[in-house]
């Protein structure tokens, strides 16, 4: 259903039951899945693909060209999964030649004034709270929660099930399953509440805690900790995810908390 005061380019592809409110602009080369609602004054630019049953609130701008001086007009996209909510005045830029696309997964919530820059990859069930800002080529894995006014440096990787405190400056990679806070951003414990809410067993939580004791609380450097964990702790999905994250880190992981 389209309001007469909305503009939809004739080459845009919208499912029959998409709701378009007044003053919306939808450009060419846009695909929107069934059950999605586009709020008033939303702008959706070329190269955007939006899944099913999404909610886009007033003032959002999706698919604007990257704020990257290396961008030369190459074709790129924004891809948004199913059941994702994008609140007021969120901005999501399309990709560059680096990855060719910016991706937001399924069941995500991007609260008001969030910015997602070019070539970011945001997983499923991620929450970005008001005014969180992702620079270019940031990766945020499944079930991560970034609280209000978090600013994430370009190329940073945030692991799955992470909780980052509001107002944090994220300059280094944040490994999976942990809470991060303070300044500079530091490990402050396991995200045990979040893990329990997602039906992770207490046994698994204790295993994760023991892994991070080696990494952050036994006076070892990261290489030493990884070597001991591989040698002494049995392989598991969680152990291997943590170790792979650390080995693949380009910027290095955040430090442990050092009391004054």
C-alpha positions as CSV (number, residue, x, y, z in Angstrom):
1,X,0.0,0.0,0.0
2,X,1.5,3.3,-1.1
3,X,0.4,6.8,0.0
4,X,-0.1,9.2,-2.9
5,X,2.5,11.6,-1.3
6,X,5.2,9.0,-1.5
7,X,7.6,8.5,-4.5
8,X,8.4,5.0,-5.6
9,X,10.6,4.6,-8.7
10,X,8.9,2.4,-11.3
11,X,11.9,0.0,-11.4
12,X,11.8,-0.6,-7.6
13,X,10.5,-4.1,-6.7
14,X,8.1,-4.1,-3.7
15,X,6.1,-7.0,-2.4
16,X,2.4,-6.4,-2.6
17,X,1.8,-5.9,1.1
18,X,4.6,-3.5,1.8
19,X,3.3,-0.3,3.5
20,X,4.7,3.0,2.3
21,X,3.8,6.1,4.4
22,X,3.7,9.7,3.1
23,X,6.8,11.6,1.9
24,X,8.9,8.4,1.4
25,X,11.4,8.3,-1.4
26,X,12.3,4.8,-2.9
27,X,14.7,5.0,-5.8
28,X,15.4,2.5,-8.6
29,X,17.2,-0.8,-7.9
30,X,15.5,-1.3,-4.6
31,X,13.9,-4.6,-3.4
32,X,11.6,-4.8,-0.4
33,X,10.1,-8.0,1.0
34,X,6.6,-8.7,2.1
35,X,5.2,-7.4,5.4
36,X,7.8,-4.5,5.6
37,X,6.6,-1.1,6.7
38,X,8.4,2.1,5.5
39,X,7.7,5.1,7.8
40,X,7.2,8.7,6.6
41,X,10.1,10.7,5.2
42,X,12.3,7.6,4.8
43,X,14.8,7.7,1.9
44,X,15.9,4.5,0.3
45,X,18.5,4.9,-2.4
46,X,19.7,2.6,-5.2
47,X,21.2,-0.8,-4.3
48,X,19.1,-1.5,-1.2
49,X,17.6,-4.9,-0.5
50,X,15.3,-5.2,2.6
51,X,13.9,-8.5,3.8
52,X,10.5,-9.5,5.1
53,X,8.6,-8.0,8.1
54,X,11.0,-5.1,8.7
55,X,10.0,-1.8,10.3
56,X,11.7,1.3,9.1
57,X,10.9,4.4,11.2
58,X,10.6,8.0,10.0
59,X,13.7,9.9,8.8
60,X,16.0,6.9,8.1
61,X,18.3,7.1,5.1
62,X,19.4,3.8,3.7
63,X,21.8,3.3,0.8
64,X,23.5,6.7,0.6
65,X,26.9,6.6,-1.0
66,X,29.8,6.0,1.3
67,X,31.5,8.8,3.2
68,X,34.8,7.5,1.9
69,X,37.1,9.6,-0.3
70,X,38.3,6.4,-2.0
71,X,34.8,5.7,-3.3
72,X,34.6,6.1,-7.1
73,X,31.0,5.4,-7.8
74,X,31.4,1.6,-8.1
75,X,28.2,-0.5,-7.8
76,X,27.5,-1.7,-4.3
77,X,24.6,-2.6,-2.1
78,X,23.0,-2.5,1.4
79,X,21.4,-5.8,2.4
80,X,19.0,-6.0,5.4
81,X,17.6,-9.3,6.6
82,X,14.2,-10.2,7.9
83,X,12.4,-8.9,11.0
84,X,14.8,-6.1,11.6
85,X,13.7,-2.8,13.1
86,X,15.5,0.5,12.1
87,X,14.4,3.4,14.2
88,X,14.3,7.1,13.6
89,X,17.1,8.9,11.6
90,X,19.3,5.8,11.3
91,X,21.8,6.1,8.4
92,X,23.2,3.1,6.6
93,X,25.7,3.6,3.8
94,X,26.2,1.2,0.9
95,X,29.5,-0.6,0.3
96,X,32.6,0.2,-1.6
97,X,35.0,-1.9,-3.7
98,X,36.4,-3.2,-0.4
99,X,33.5,-5.6,0.2
100,X,30.8,-4.4,-2.2
101,X,28.1,-4.4,0.4
102,X,27.0,-3.3,3.8
103,X,25.0,-6.0,5.6
104,X,22.5,-6.0,8.5
105,X,21.3,-9.4,9.5
106,X,18.0,-10.8,10.7
107,X,16.1,-9.8,13.9
108,X,18.3,-6.8,14.6
109,X,17.3,-3.5,16.3
110,X,19.1,-0.3,15.3
111,X,17.8,2.4,17.6
112,X,17.5,6.1,16.8
113,X,20.5,8.0,15.2
114,X,22.6,4.9,14.7
115,X,25.1,5.2,11.8
116,X,26.4,2.1,9.9
117,X,29.2,3.1,7.5
118,X,30.3,1.4,4.3
119,X,31.1,-2.3,4.2
120,X,30.1,-3.0,7.7
121,X,28.8,-6.6,8.4
122,X,26.3,-6.7,11.3
123,X,25.2,-10.2,12.2
124,X,21.8,-11.6,13.4
125,X,20.0,-10.6,16.6
126,X,22.3,-7.6,17.1
127,X,21.2,-4.5,19.1
128,X,22.8,-1.1,18.4
129,X,21.5,1.4,20.9
130,X,20.8,5.1,20.3
131,X,23.6,7.1,18.7
132,X,26.0,4.1,18.3
133,X,28.3,4.8,15.4
134,X,30.1,2.2,13.3
135,X,33.0,3.3,11.1
136,X,33.8,1.6,7.8
137,X,34.4,-2.2,7.5
138,X,33.4,-2.9,11.1
139,X,32.2,-6.5,11.9
140,X,29.6,-7.1,14.6
141,X,28.8,-10.7,15.3
142,X,25.5,-12.3,16.3
143,X,23.8,-11.3,19.6
144,X,26.2,-8.5,20.3
145,X,24.7,-5.5,22.1
146,X,26.4,-2.1,21.8
147,X,24.9,0.4,24.3
148,X,24.2,4.0,23.7
149,X,26.8,6.3,22.1
150,X,29.3,3.6,21.5
151,X,31.8,4.7,18.8
152,X,33.6,1.9,16.9
153,X,36.9,2.5,15.0
154,X,37.3,1.4,11.4
155,X,38.1,-2.3,10.8
156,X,37.3,-3.3,14.4
157,X,35.7,-6.8,15.0
158,X,33.1,-7.2,17.8
159,X,32.6,-10.8,18.7
160,X,29.3,-12.7,19.3
161,X,27.4,-12.3,22.6
162,X,29.4,-9.3,23.6
163,X,28.0,-6.4,25.7
164,X,29.8,-3.1,25.4
165,X,29.0,-0.3,27.9
166,X,27.5,3.0,26.8
167,X,29.8,5.8,25.8
168,X,32.7,3.4,25.0
169,X,35.3,4.1,22.4
170,X,36.1,0.8,20.7
171,X,39.6,0.9,19.2
172,X,40.5,-2.7,19.3
173,X,38.7,-6.0,18.7
174,X,36.4,-7.3,21.4
175,X,36.4,-11.1,21.7
176,X,33.3,-13.2,22.1
177,X,31.1,-13.8,25.2
178,X,32.4,-10.9,27.3
179,X,31.4,-7.6,28.8
180,X,33.6,-4.6,27.9
181,X,33.7,-1.2,29.6
182,X,35.9,1.5,31.2
183,X,38.4,3.8,29.4
184,X,40.4,2.6,27.6
185,X,38.0,-0.2,26.8
186,X,38.8,-3.3,28.8
187,X,37.6,-6.8,29.6
188,X,35.3,-6.6,32.7
189,X,33.9,-10.1,32.8
190,X,31.8,-12.7,31.0
191,X,28.4,-11.7,29.6
192,X,26.9,-14.4,31.8
193,X,23.4,-12.8,32.0
194,X,23.2,-12.5,28.2
195,X,24.5,-16.1,27.8
196,X,21.9,-17.5,30.2
197,X,19.1,-15.6,28.4
198,X,20.2,-17.5,25.2
199,X,20.1,-20.9,27.0
200,X,23.9,-21.3,27.3
201,X,24.4,-23.8,30.1
202,X,26.2,-22.9,33.4
203,X,28.8,-25.6,32.5
204,X,29.6,-23.7,29.2
205,X,29.7,-20.4,31.0
206,X,32.3,-21.8,33.5
207,X,34.3,-23.1,30.6
208,X,34.3,-19.6,29.0
209,X,35.3,-18.0,32.3
210,X,38.2,-20.3,32.6
211,X,39.4,-19.5,29.1
212,X,39.3,-15.8,29.8
213,X,41.2,-16.3,33.2
214,X,44.1,-17.5,31.1
215,X,43.8,-14.6,28.7
216,X,43.3,-11.8,31.1
217,X,43.9,-12.8,34.8
218,X,47.0,-15.0,35.0
219,X,49.7,-12.5,34.0
220,X,50.3,-14.2,30.6
221,X,50.7,-12.5,27.3
222,X,48.1,-13.4,24.6
223,X,50.4,-15.8,22.8
224,X,51.2,-17.7,26.0
225,X,47.6,-17.8,27.0
226,X,46.5,-19.2,23.6
227,X,49.2,-21.8,23.7
228,X,48.2,-23.0,27.2
229,X,44.5,-23.0,26.3
230,X,45.1,-25.1,23.2
231,X,47.3,-27.6,25.2
232,X,45.3,-27.9,28.4
233,X,41.6,-27.3,27.6
234,X,39.5,-29.7,25.5
235,X,38.3,-28.5,22.2
236,X,34.7,-27.1,22.1
237,X,32.7,-24.8,20.0
238,X,33.2,-21.9,22.4
239,X,36.9,-22.5,23.0
240,X,37.6,-22.7,19.3
241,X,35.5,-19.6,18.5
242,X,37.5,-17.6,21.0
243,X,40.9,-18.9,19.8
244,X,40.0,-18.3,16.2
245,X,38.9,-14.8,16.9
246,X,42.1,-14.0,18.6
247,X,44.3,-15.5,15.9
248,X,42.4,-13.7,13.2
249,X,42.4,-10.3,15.0
250,X,44.0,-7.6,12.8
251,X,43.9,-4.8,15.4
252,X,44.6,-6.9,18.5
253,X,42.1,-7.5,21.3
254,X,41.1,-5.2,24.1
255,X,43.2,-5.4,27.3
256,X,42.3,-6.7,30.7
257,X,41.1,-4.3,33.3
258,X,44.0,-2.8,35.2
259,X,42.9,-1.2,38.6
260,X,44.4,2.1,39.6
